[in-house]
Structure formats: C-alpha cells, structure tokens
Amino acid sequence: MSDDEKTPAREVIAQYAHQHFRYFRTTDGTVYAQRNGQPVARPIRSQGTTGSHRQELMVGLFHDGHGVFNGTALKEALDLIEALAMNETTQSVHIRVAPGVDGATWLDLGRADGQSVRIHPHGWDILTPDPREVCWRRTQLTGELPLPARDTDGKGIDLLLRLCNFASAETECLALAWLIGCLGPSVPVPAPFLTGPQGAGKSTGGRMLVRIIEGMSGDLRRAPKDEENLIAAVAAGWVTALDNLSHLGPDLSDAMCCIVTGAENVKRALFTDGDVFRVGYRRPLLMTGIDVGVIRPDLAERLLPLRLVRPTVRRTEAELWAEFEEILPTVLGSLLDLTVQVRAAQADIPTDLRMADFAHLCAQLDVATGLGALKAYRASLDDLNDDVIEGDVLAQTVLQHAASLTPGAEERKTSAEWLHNLTQLYAGEDCRTPPKGWPTTGKVLSDRLKRLQPTLAARGVLIDWGRTRTARYIEMSRPPAPAPDPPPHEQAPLL
C-alpha cells in the first residue's frame, strides 16, 4: 500500500475513539469522555493522576492491535474530537452524589465497575447507572465505598453511635440528620463543628462521619492559607473536612458561608487573554476544634455544633479503624434505609429558620423516628447566638440599651447619634475606652448592626433602617410580649 493510501493516524485514533467512547460537553464548555456503558467521565484535556482519557486511548489502541501512536497524532485526534463534541447536547457531571429521574438520587460508590446506589421513594438498589442519566467525575479525593448491607434493621446506626463520643442524644440525632443531608444533591446542610475538651476524639469522630460518605480514604485536612486553594479542594470532592481549627478570620468565615449555601468562582482560563473558567460549588462542610474564638453571625446560622465527651476507655487506632471498616457496610446500609424512611415522611417546613431545607429534614426525621432533631437544631442555634453575643461587645451594649426600652416602643436616631449613645453607655461611669474593633463612624456602626440583626432579633431586639426627608435613621424596638394563653374552659360535669 502506498503512503497516499494509508489512513492518517489521527483518523484511526478518532474512529477508534468514537467506537468505544461517548463524548459530550458540560455547560462551561468542558468536553468529557465516557467509555460505552460506563458512568465514569473524564475530561479529555485532563492530565490527572487518576487516569486521563489520553491514557485510556493509548492503552486501548495498543491492546486492540492498532499500534502505538506519537503525541502529535493523539493531539490532532483529540482536537478533532473536542471540536465535534462542542455540537453535542450538554450534560452535567457529578461528584459522589447526583440527582436522578423520578425523584431518585444516586450515590457513587467509587468502584471501577461503576456500580452505584440508586435511592428512590420505595427503597434503594445497587445498579450501574445509564451514562445518559448520571455522569460521575472521579478525582484523587474520590474513595471507594463498600457495597452496603441489606436488611440491617437499623443495627448500623447503633454500631456507629457506639464508636462516637457524642455528649447527648440530641447531638446524635443532629449528626444523623447531617449524614442524611449529605446524600441529597440539592439540600444545603449546615456545617457540623465537632467540639469538646482535649482528648474527646473530635478528629476521630470527624473522620468516621466523613468516611461513611467518602470511603476509608477520606480524611481531615488543615484549612488552606488562602481562599483559592480552599475552593480547589472543595471542588475536587464532596465532603470537605477541616481539622483542628483555632481561629476563623473574616475571609475564611465568608468562604465557609459560600461553601455551605453555594457560590461560583470565576478565573481567567490558562493560556488565554479573554476566556474565563467557572467553578461552581456547594458542598457539605465539617470542622473540628476546641474553640474557634469569635464566630461571625452569618456563619453561626450555618453551623451545627456537635459536642463530644472524653471516652472512659481508650483503644488503639489499629483496633478502632479495623472495627469501623468491618461495620461500614452495615452502617451505610442502615443509613440508606433511614434516608428512604425520612424522605417518605410528611412534615411541615419550618419557615423561621434560615437553613429551611435542613430544618425540614430534621422535622421529617422526627416524624420517621420520634427523635427530637428539630428541637435540638433550634437549641443549637440558640447556643450559637449566645456565642456570637459573648464575643461581640457591641451586641452586648445594644442589648443593654434595649433592656431600657418599653416593649412595643420604637426609638429612632441617626447612626451618628446611636454611635454616640452606645459609646457613652459602654464607657459608663468608669469612662472605659472602647475596645479594639469598636465602630468609629456611623457608617461602620450601621454595617455592624446589619450583621448582628438576626442575632439581636433572636433576643427580642429588632433593628430596622429608614429615612425621613432630611436624614436616614436606625430604628430599635422591642416587640410587645405575647398575650398569655387563655385558661382552658372547665368541662361540664358528666350527667
């Protein structure tokens, strides 16, 4: 055969690729490849250490007798494949958890054969999902989960709680609610903060909760130094777990708020002048630490404190994790059974809490099991409000002034007038100097009060803003006390 009659190498590669792989693009324009019949998708431009599509093609071509091709031929073939895929319909890729059809959700077990768990309204099954319904994206943070056990009769929940050092039954039911929330792709869940005295097993307990969702390779990490690295770690996995936090600066606090409720980061694409790269993320977040100092009010509404106590009997790491790995299939099976029961339960949606989806999940858990998850969640938020107030001198001063207001009365002043009055109240007869961080202008005071508004409202102090023809004002009021319930009517004596 003459050289003119030979098929170019790029065409051989492209034909082989379209015979054995399905190509599609996501909404951000990234092109992915799926081996026929398998749900796992890899970006065709990735050089990732979890196995790239380029490597898949090279190995497949060699084993099927097509030979070895140089880098130029592979690049030209991938350029053609990418251009053709840009005309295909878009499809989303998911890490660990994905929505399905007919109200079902999927849990990726991280297995090479693609087997996953389909959670549907009537139960759960272990299946290989249709690639056109679910596309899994795998990274180095995607660990393998064991096949969940059937017919556990809830035994796995008891085994898990026996290994954790939770301080109370209320803490246990909140941890269960969080685990169930992690199996929902569209439900934002508050971030558990495992706290307690030194030696209470906070890091160990955090690892156990993470490994139920992420497999035995899941682990805790130190908080990154900057927001960009934090976002990169969050986007590459499902549950992000930060260990041994001792301080939450404003930037890290704001980033955590975005992780819990969802946000998007836009960066310039590499090797381009005008293209951008979008990273959207909303992930379950978990933290451990003895104390993180002052908590900002917006983060407090997104936290879920889980207190642990010191164990009375110590065990070796090897013994503890060997037992946990042994019971993990039972724990996962029991959690899936409980998830199906909770999703089927009918409960009213609490409308007074910011994380309404999680509050609704707690109410459903109560209906399904009789636990007091919603009451415990409200109590935890109340405790966090106390933490915010104890760490904020301005909030304490506002509450001190509000105590002198008549219930039902309103007090209006400009921000500068409020700053003068609150500063004088703090100084008192001893003429104390305002602490570091005290507002220095009316504008700063107004901004601080906006952050504290939900916390103060939980203590019966309402802050509002308005303006007259001449100036803006800040209004402080205390709502009137609710009228007492009328006494029950006496029942008529039975004849």
C-alpha positions in Angstrom: 0.0 0.0 0.0 1.4 3.4 -1.0 1.8 6.2 1.5 -1.1 8.1 -0.2 -3.5 5.1 0.5 -2.7 4.9 4.2 -5.2 6.2 6.7 -3.7 9.1 8.7 -3.0 8.2 12.3 -5.3 11.0 13.6 -8.2 9.4 11.7 -7.5 6.0 13.1 -7.5 7.3 16.6 -10.6 9.4 16.1 -12.5 6.4 14.6 -11.5 4.1 17.4 -12.4 6.8 20.0 -16.0 7.2 18.6 -16.5 3.4 18.5 -15.5 2.9 22.2 -16.4 6.2 23.9 -19.2 8.7 24.2 -18.2 12.4 24.1 -20.3 15.3 25.5 -19.7 18.8 26.9 -20.9 20.5 30.1 -22.4 23.9 30.3 -19.0 25.5 30.9 -17.7 24.0 27.6 -15.5 21.3 29.1 -15.6 18.1 26.9 -15.8 14.8 28.7 -15.4 11.2 27.5 -17.3 8.1 28.8 -16.4 4.6 27.9 -19.5 2.9 26.4 -21.8 1.5 29.1 -19.8 3.1 32.0 -21.0 6.2 34.0 -17.5 7.5 34.8 -16.5 10.5 32.7 -13.1 12.1 32.3 -12.2 15.5 30.8 -10.3 14.8 27.6 -7.8 17.5 28.3 -7.0 16.3 31.8 -3.6 15.0 32.7 -4.9 14.0 36.1 -3.2 11.3 38.2 -6.5 9.3 38.5 -6.1 8.3 34.8 -6.6 10.6 31.8 -8.6 10.0 28.7 -5.4 10.3 26.7 -4.0 7.3 28.6 -7.3 5.3 28.0 -6.9 5.8 24.3 -3.3 4.9 24.2 -3.8 1.6 26.2 -7.0 0.7 24.2 -5.3 1.2 20.8 -2.3 -0.8 21.8 -4.3 -3.8 23.3 -6.6 -3.9 20.3 -3.8 -4.2 17.8 -3.7 -0.7 16.3 -0.2 0.0 17.5 1.5 2.9 19.2 0.9 6.5 18.1 3.0 9.5 18.7 1.9 12.6 20.6 1.3 14.7 17.6 -1.3 12.2 16.2 -3.0 12.0 19.6 -3.2 15.8 19.9 -4.7 16.2 16.4 -7.2 13.5 17.1 -8.3 15.0 20.4 -8.5 18.4 18.8 -11.0 17.0 16.3 -12.9 15.1 18.9 -13.2 18.2 21.1 -14.5 20.3 18.1 -17.1 17.7 17.2 -18.2 17.4 20.9 -19.0 21.1 21.1 -22.0 20.5 18.9 -23.4 17.8 21.3 -26.1 18.5 23.9 -24.8 19.5 27.3 -24.8 17.2 30.3 -23.7 17.7 33.9 -21.1 15.7 35.7 -21.3 15.0 39.4 -19.0 14.1 42.3 -20.3 11.4 44.7 -24.0 12.4 44.7 -26.3 13.2 41.8 -30.0 13.7 41.0 -31.8 11.1 39.0 -35.1 10.7 37.3 -38.5 10.2 39.0 -37.3 11.7 42.3 -34.4 9.4 42.7 -30.8 10.3 43.8 -27.6 8.4 43.1 -24.6 7.7 45.4 -21.3 6.9 43.7 -19.5 4.0 45.4 -16.3 4.9 43.7 -15.9 1.4 42.2 -14.1 0.6 39.0 -17.1 -1.2 37.6 -19.3 1.9 38.0 -21.8 0.3 40.4 -23.7 2.9 42.4 -26.6 3.2 44.8 -30.0 4.5 43.5 -32.1 5.9 46.3 -35.7 6.1 45.2 -39.0 6.7 47.1 -39.6 3.0 47.7 -36.1 1.9 48.7 -32.6 1.7 47.3 -30.8 -0.5 44.8 -27.2 -1.2 43.7 -27.1 -0.6 39.9 -24.8 0.7 37.2 -26.5 3.9 36.1 -27.3 4.8 32.5 -24.5 7.1 31.3 -27.1 9.5 29.8 -28.7 9.8 33.3 -25.7 10.1 35.5 -22.1 11.0 34.7 -19.6 10.5 37.6 -16.5 12.6 37.8 -13.6 11.0 39.8 -10.7 12.7 41.4 -8.0 11.7 43.9 -10.4 12.6 46.7 -13.0 10.1 45.4 -12.6 7.0 47.7 -14.2 3.6 47.2 -17.2 2.7 49.4 -18.1 -0.9 50.2 -21.4 -2.4 48.9 -24.0 -1.5 51.6 -25.5 -4.3 53.6 -29.2 -5.3 53.2 -31.8 -5.9 56.0 -29.7 -4.3 58.8 -32.8 -3.4 60.9 -31.0 -0.2 61.9 -28.2 -2.0 63.6 -25.6 0.0 61.8 -26.7 3.3 63.4 -26.3 1.8 66.9 -22.8 0.5 65.9 -21.8 3.9 64.7 -23.0 5.8 67.7 -21.3 3.4 70.0 -17.9 4.3 68.4 -18.5 8.1 68.6 -18.3 10.1 71.8 -21.3 12.3 71.3 -22.3 14.1 74.5 -26.1 13.6 74.3 -28.9 12.0 72.3 -29.7 15.5 70.8 -26.2 15.6 69.4 -26.6 12.1 67.9 -29.8 12.9 66.1 -28.2 16.1 64.6 -25.3 14.0 63.3 -27.7 11.6 61.7 -29.6 14.4 60.1 -26.4 15.8 58.7 -25.4 12.4 57.2 -28.8 12.1 55.6 -28.5 15.6 54.2 -25.1 14.7 52.6 -26.9 12.1 50.5 -29.1 14.8 48.9 -27.6 16.7 46.0 -29.8 19.7 46.3 -30.2 20.2 50.1 -27.7 22.7 51.6 -26.8 21.4 55.1 -25.1 23.3 57.9 -21.5 22.6 58.7 -21.0 20.3 61.8 -18.5 21.7 64.2 -17.2 18.9 66.4 -16.1 20.5 69.7 -15.3 19.3 73.2 -12.4 19.0 75.6 -8.9 17.8 74.6 -8.9 14.1 74.1 -12.6 13.8 73.3 -11.9 12.2 69.9 -13.0 15.1 67.8 -10.7 14.3 64.9 -11.6 10.6 65.1 -15.3 11.3 65.2 -14.9 13.7 62.2 -13.1 11.0 60.2 -15.8 8.5 61.0 -18.6 10.8 59.7 -16.6 11.7 56.6 -15.6 8.1 55.8 -19.3 7.0 55.8 -19.7 9.2 52.7 -16.2 9.3 51.2 -14.8 5.8 52.0 -11.9 4.7 54.1 -9.5 7.0 52.2 -11.5 10.1 53.3 -9.6 12.2 55.9 -9.4 15.6 57.6 -7.3 18.4 56.2 -5.8 21.6 57.6 -7.5 24.8 56.4 -5.7 26.2 53.3 -3.9 29.5 53.7 -6.0 31.3 51.0 -9.5 31.1 49.5 -8.3 29.9 46.1 -6.7 26.7 47.5 -9.8 26.1 49.7 -12.1 26.4 46.6 -9.9 24.0 44.6 -10.0 21.4 47.4 -13.8 21.8 47.8 -14.5 21.5 44.1 -12.5 18.2 43.8 -14.5 16.3 46.4 -17.9 16.0 48.1 -17.4 16.4 51.9 -14.7 18.9 52.9 -13.4 18.3 56.4 -11.1 20.8 58.2 -9.3 19.7 61.3 -8.2 21.5 64.5 -9.4 25.0 63.7 -8.4 27.5 66.3 -9.3 30.8 64.5 -11.7 31.8 61.8 -10.7 35.0 60.1 -13.2 37.1 58.2 -12.0 35.8 54.8 -12.2 32.1 55.8 -15.5 32.7 57.6 -17.0 34.2 54.4 -15.6 31.4 52.3 -17.2 28.8 54.5 -20.6 30.6 54.2 -20.3 30.3 50.4 -19.3 26.6 50.6 -22.4 25.7 52.7 -25.0 27.6 50.7 -23.3 27.7 47.3 -21.4 30.2 45.2 -19.4 30.4 42.0 -15.8 31.4 41.4 -14.6 32.8 38.0 -11.0 32.9 37.0 -9.1 33.6 33.8 -8.6 30.4 31.8 -4.9 29.4 31.4 -3.1 30.4 28.3 -5.8 32.8 27.2 -6.4 36.5 27.3 -10.2 36.8 27.5 -11.6 33.3 28.3 -12.8 32.6 31.8 -13.1 29.4 33.9 -16.1 28.9 36.1 -16.1 26.8 39.3 -19.5 26.4 41.0 -19.6 24.7 44.3 -21.9 23.8 47.2 -20.6 21.1 49.4 -21.1 19.5 52.9 -18.5 21.0 55.2 -17.3 19.6 58.5 -14.9 21.2 61.1 -13.3 20.1 64.3 -11.6 22.2 67.1 -11.7 23.0 70.8 -12.6 26.7 70.2 -12.5 28.9 67.2 -12.9 32.2 69.1 -15.4 34.8 67.9 -18.0 33.5 65.4 -19.5 35.9 62.9 -23.3 36.0 62.9 -23.7 34.9 59.2 -21.5 31.8 59.8 -23.3 31.0 63.1 -26.6 30.5 61.2 -24.8 27.9 59.0 -23.1 25.9 61.8 -24.2 22.7 63.6 -22.3 22.3 66.9 -21.8 18.6 67.8 -20.3 18.3 71.3 -18.2 15.3 72.3 -17.0 14.0 75.7 -13.8 12.2 76.7 -14.2 8.4 76.5 -13.7 6.3 79.6 -12.0 3.5 77.8 -9.2 4.1 75.3 -8.5 1.9 72.2 -5.6 1.7 69.8 -6.0 3.3 66.3 -5.5 0.0 64.6 -8.2 -1.7 66.6 -10.7 1.1 66.3 -10.3 1.5 62.5 -10.4 -2.2 61.9 -13.7 -2.4 63.6 -15.0 0.7 61.8 -14.0 -0.8 58.4 -15.8 -4.0 59.3 -19.1 -2.4 60.3 -19.0 0.2 57.5 -21.2 -1.8 55.1 -23.8 -2.2 57.8 -23.6 1.4 58.8 -24.0 2.5 55.2 -27.0 0.1 54.7 -28.7 1.4 57.8 -28.1 5.0 56.8 -29.7 4.3 53.3 -32.7 2.6 55.0 -33.1 5.6 57.3 -32.8 8.0 54.4 -35.6 6.3 52.5 -37.8 6.5 55.6 -37.1 10.2 56.2 -37.7 11.2 52.6 -41.1 9.5 52.7 -42.2 11.2 55.9 -44.6 14.1 55.6 -43.7 17.2 57.8 -44.3 20.9 57.7 -41.5 23.1 56.6 -40.3 25.5 59.4 -40.4 29.0 58.0 -38.5 30.8 60.7 -35.1 29.2 60.2 -32.5 30.3 57.6 -31.5 26.7 56.7 -35.1 25.8 55.9 -34.2 22.7 53.9 -32.2 21.2 56.8 -34.9 22.2 59.3 -37.4 20.4 57.1 -35.2 17.3 57.0 -35.0 17.4 60.8 -38.8 17.6 61.0 -39.0 14.6 58.7 -36.5 12.7 60.8 -38.7 13.3 63.9 -41.8 12.0 62.1 -40.0 8.9 60.9 -38.2 8.0 64.1 -39.7 10.1 67.0 -36.3 11.8 67.7 -36.2 15.5 68.7 -33.9 16.6 65.9 -35.8 19.9 65.1 -35.9 20.9 68.7 -32.2 20.0 69.1 -31.4 22.1 66.0 -33.3 25.1 67.4 -31.4 24.7 70.7 -28.1 24.6 68.9 -28.8 27.8 67.0 -29.8 29.4 70.3 -26.5 28.4 71.8 -24.6 29.8 68.8 -26.4 33.1 69.2 -25.1 33.2 72.8 -21.6 32.6 71.5 -21.9 35.4 69.0 -23.2 37.8 71.7 -20.5 36.8 74.2 -17.8 37.5 71.6 -19.2 40.9 70.4 -19.1 43.8 72.8 -21.3 45.9 70.5 -24.1 43.3 70.6 -23.8 43.2 74.4 -24.1 47.0 74.6 -27.1 47.1 72.2 -28.9 44.5 74.4 -28.1 46.5 77.5 -29.7 49.6 75.9 -32.7 47.7 74.6 -33.4 46.5 78.1 -34.4 50.0 79.0 -36.9 50.3 76.1 -40.6 49.8 76.8 -42.0 46.8 75.0 -43.8 47.9 71.9 -42.0 51.3 71.8 -39.7 52.4 69.0 -36.5 54.6 69.2 -35.2 56.3 66.1 -31.8 58.0 65.8 -29.2 58.7 63.1 -26.3 56.3 63.0 -24.0 59.0 64.4 -26.4 59.6 67.4 -26.6 55.8 68.0 -22.8 55.6 68.0 -22.5 58.4 70.5 -25.1 56.9 72.8 -23.8 53.4 72.7 -20.2 54.5 73.2 -21.3 56.5 76.3 -23.2 53.5 77.6 -20.2 51.3 77.2 -17.9 53.8 78.8 -20.2 54.2 81.8 -19.1 56.0 84.9 -15.7 54.5 84.7 -15.1 56.2 81.3 -13.8 52.9 79.8 -12.0 53.2 76.5 -13.9 51.4 73.7 -12.2 48.0 72.8 -10.4 47.3 69.6 -12.9 46.9 66.7 -15.4 49.3 68.2 -17.2 51.3 65.4 -15.5 54.6 64.7 -18.1 56.1 62.4 -21.9 55.9 61.9 -21.5 54.0 58.7 -19.4 51.3 60.3 -21.9 51.0 63.1 -24.7 50.6 60.6 -22.9 47.9 58.8 -22.1 46.0 62.1 -25.8 46.2 63.1 -26.8 44.7 59.8 -24.6 41.7 60.5 -26.0 41.4 64.0 -29.6 41.9 63.1 -30.6 38.2 63.1 -28.8 37.6 66.3 -30.4 40.5 68.1 -33.8 39.6 66.7 -33.4 36.2 68.3 -33.1 38.0 71.6 -36.2 40.2 71.1 -34.5 43.3 69.8 -35.5 44.5 66.3 -33.3 46.7 64.2 -34.5 48.5 61.1 -33.4 51.2 58.7 -35.4 54.1 57.1 -35.2 57.7 56.1 -37.0 60.9 56.5 -36.9 63.9 54.1 -33.7 65.1 55.7 -31.8 62.1 57.0 -31.5 58.4 57.3 -32.2 56.7 60.7 -31.8 53.4 62.5 -34.8 52.2 64.5 -34.6 50.0 67.5 -37.6 48.4 69.1 -38.7 45.5 71.4 -41.9 43.8 70.3 -44.6 43.6 72.9 -44.8 40.4 75.0 -47.2 37.8 73.6 -50.5 37.6 75.3 -50.8 34.6 77.7 -52.9 31.7 76.5 -56.4 31.8 77.9 -57.1 29.3 80.6 -58.9 26.1 79.4 -62.6 26.1 79.9 -63.9 24.0 82.7 -65.6 20.9 81.5 -69.2 20.5 82.4 -69.8 17.6 84.8 -71.0 14.4 83.2 -74.6 13.5 83.9 
